[in-house]
């Protein structure tokens, strides 16, 4: 049977995701604050939880080596039991605010910290590459910056990768945000709140000045999910940090959020 010719593709989003165009990259960034949405501002990331462990994410003060470690010794250990959890991990981030994203692979050693080879100004994603037979990751895996002692990224037990609605853009690239979203997924009755898109336009100069760029609201008695599309797309020139934040009328609201963008080389 003759093979049919491949049809022409006119879906630009598909072509960018497929890597058809050099210098263009699609990014889908999602996060979750597990029972972590509070009555004060909460960044949507893994360490914003019911404790709350850390509501506001903090970047290292400069490029830092990060210690990668688990709270469970079976993540990476080769003794008994033999690596039933995560074994290897890939870290994604920026080594400076003037260079594109890089990645490196880490072989875990349980509760013994393993340092990254690179120094990072931001780690905005980690994911488990290989694992044992029982769990994707048996413990919480964190990346802690040397000297500063700040946790830049974290993987919740059993999730296999970070869930942080936070992303760094270097000066060599421009982000075009196509939209953002948020959802209260296990909220108290009659719970309501806001979801906001924030940008820090000068992380190379200072790390805490985030500007609100868009605000929306949710209400579990009406609409507990919002999705805002930018038409035209919202341009964010690097260097910059993009993040999503929520405030809830009830403490310990389980909240998820994220944003989508096209990253273009300058």
C-alpha positions in Angstrom: 0.0 0.0 0.0 1.3 3.4 -1.0 2.2 5.6 2.0 0.1 8.8 2.2 2.0 12.1 2.0 2.2 14.0 5.3 -0.4 16.7 5.3 0.7 20.3 5.6 0.5 21.6 9.2 -0.8 25.1 9.8 -1.0 24.9 13.6 1.7 27.3 14.7 1.6 26.2 18.3 2.1 22.6 17.2 5.0 23.5 15.0 6.7 25.5 17.7 6.2 22.6 20.2 7.6 20.2 17.6 10.8 22.3 17.2 10.1 23.3 13.6 11.4 26.8 14.1 14.9 27.5 15.4 15.0 29.9 18.2 11.4 29.3 19.3 10.4 27.1 22.3 7.0 26.4 23.9 6.8 26.3 27.7 3.9 25.0 29.8 4.5 25.9 33.4 2.2 24.5 36.1 2.2 24.6 39.9 0.4 23.5 42.9 0.2 24.7 46.5 -1.1 21.5 48.2 -3.6 22.7 50.8 -1.3 25.8 50.8 -3.5 28.7 49.6 -3.7 31.0 52.6 -5.4 34.3 53.5 -2.2 36.1 52.7 -0.2 36.0 49.5 0.9 32.5 48.4 3.1 31.6 45.5 1.8 28.5 43.7 4.6 26.1 44.2 5.4 22.8 46.1 6.5 24.2 49.4 3.4 26.3 49.9 1.4 23.8 51.9 -0.9 23.5 54.9 2.0 23.9 57.4 2.7 26.4 55.8 6.3 25.5 55.0 7.1 28.4 52.7 4.4 30.6 51.1 6.7 32.9 49.2 9.3 31.4 46.8 12.8 33.0 47.1 15.6 33.0 44.6 19.3 32.8 45.6 21.1 36.1 46.0 23.5 35.2 43.2 24.5 32.1 41.2 24.9 29.3 43.8 25.7 25.6 43.8 22.7 23.8 45.1 22.6 20.8 47.4 20.1 18.1 46.1 18.8 15.9 48.9 15.8 13.7 49.8 14.1 13.3 53.1 14.0 9.5 52.5 17.2 7.5 52.3 15.7 5.1 49.8 15.9 7.8 47.1 19.2 6.9 45.4 20.7 4.5 48.0 22.0 1.2 46.6 21.9 -0.6 49.9 18.8 -2.5 51.4 16.2 -1.7 50.2 17.9 -1.1 46.8 16.8 2.3 45.5 13.1 1.8 45.8 12.6 5.5 45.2 14.1 8.0 42.8 17.6 7.3 41.5 18.5 10.1 39.1 17.2 13.6 38.7 17.4 16.3 36.0 17.7 19.9 37.1 16.8 22.8 34.8 17.7 26.4 35.4 19.8 29.5 34.6 23.4 29.9 35.5 23.2 33.7 35.0 20.6 36.2 33.9 22.4 36.5 30.5 22.5 32.9 29.4 19.9 30.4 28.2 18.5 27.5 30.3 20.9 24.6 31.0 20.3 21.2 32.6 22.3 18.6 34.4 21.7 15.1 35.8 22.1 14.3 39.5 22.6 10.8 41.0 20.8 10.9 44.3 22.3 9.7 47.6 19.2 9.6 49.8 19.5 11.9 52.8 23.1 12.8 51.9 23.2 15.9 49.8 24.7 15.9 46.3 25.9 19.2 44.9 25.1 20.5 41.4 28.0 20.9 39.1 26.6 24.3 37.9 25.8 27.4 40.0 22.3 28.6 39.4 20.6 32.0 39.8 17.3 30.1 39.5 16.2 26.4 39.3 12.7 26.4 37.9 12.2 22.7 37.2 13.4 19.3 38.5 12.2 15.9 37.4 13.0 12.3 38.2 14.6 10.4 35.4 15.0 6.9 36.8 13.5 5.2 39.8 13.2 2.0 41.7 10.2 -0.3 41.9 8.2 1.2 44.8 7.8 5.0 44.3 8.7 7.7 41.9 10.3 9.6 44.8 10.0 8.2 48.3 10.9 11.4 50.0 10.6 15.2 49.4 13.5 16.2 47.2 14.8 19.7 47.5 17.5 22.0 46.0 19.0 24.3 48.6 21.3 27.2 47.6 24.8 27.2 49.2 25.5 30.2 51.5 21.9 31.5 51.2 20.3 28.4 52.5 17.2 29.1 50.4 15.2 26.3 48.8 14.9 27.1 45.1 12.9 24.0 44.0 11.3 21.0 45.6 9.5 17.8 44.6 6.7 16.6 46.8 6.7 12.9 47.8 5.5 10.7 44.9 5.1 13.5 42.3 8.2 12.9 40.3 8.8 16.5 39.4 8.4 20.1 40.6 5.1 21.8 40.4 6.0 25.4 40.5 4.3 28.2 38.6 7.6 30.1 38.5 9.9 30.6 35.5 13.1 32.5 34.8 13.8 34.3 31.5 17.3 35.4 30.5 18.3 38.6 28.8 19.0 36.7 25.6 15.3 35.7 25.2 11.8 37.2 25.2 8.7 35.4 26.6 5.3 35.8 25.0 2.7 34.6 27.5 -0.3 33.2 25.8 -2.4 32.8 29.0 -2.5 31.8 32.6 -5.0 29.9 34.8 -5.8 29.0 38.4 -8.1 26.6 40.2 -9.2 25.9 43.8 -9.4 22.1 43.7 -10.2 21.2 47.3 -11.6 24.4 48.8 -13.7 25.0 51.8 -17.4 25.8 51.3 -18.0 29.3 49.9 -14.2 29.9 49.5 -13.1 32.6 47.1 -10.0 34.5 46.2 -7.7 36.0 43.6 -5.2 34.6 41.2 -2.6 37.0 39.9 0.2 37.0 37.3 3.4 38.6 38.6 6.7 39.6 36.9 10.0 40.7 38.3 11.5 42.8 35.4 15.0 43.1 36.9 16.1 40.0 38.8 19.7 40.8 37.9 19.4 43.9 40.1 17.1 42.8 42.9 15.0 39.8 43.6 11.9 40.8 45.5 10.2 43.5 43.4 7.4 41.7 41.6 4.9 43.7 39.7 1.3 42.5 39.2 0.5 42.2 35.5 -3.0 40.7 35.6 -5.6 39.8 38.3 -8.6 37.5 38.2 -10.9 36.0 40.8 -12.4 32.6 41.7 -15.3 31.5 43.9 -16.1 27.9 44.7 -19.9 28.6 44.8 -19.7 29.9 41.2 -16.5 29.4 39.2 -13.5 27.7 40.9 -11.5 27.7 37.7 -10.3 30.7 35.6 -8.3 30.8 32.4 -7.3 34.1 30.9 -6.0 34.2 27.4 -3.8 37.1 26.3 -4.8 38.4 22.8 -2.4 39.7 21.7 0.2 37.8 23.7 1.7 39.4 26.8 5.4 40.2 26.1 7.9 39.8 28.9 11.5 40.8 27.9 14.3 39.1 29.8 15.8 39.1 32.3 12.6 38.4 34.2 10.9 36.0 36.6 7.3 35.1 36.0 5.1 33.6 38.7 1.5 33.0 39.7 0.2 33.9 43.2 -3.1 33.4 45.0 -4.9 34.7 48.1 -7.8 32.7 49.5 -10.6 33.6 51.9 -10.0 30.3 53.7 -6.7 28.9 55.0 -5.3 25.7 53.6 -7.0 25.9 50.3 -5.6 23.4 47.7 -4.8 25.5 44.7 -3.2 24.8 41.3 -2.2 27.3 38.7 0.1 27.8 35.7 0.9 29.7 32.5 1.9 29.0 28.9 4.4 30.9 26.9 6.5 30.9 23.7 10.1 31.7 24.4 12.0 33.4 21.5 15.7 34.0 21.1 16.5 37.7 20.7 
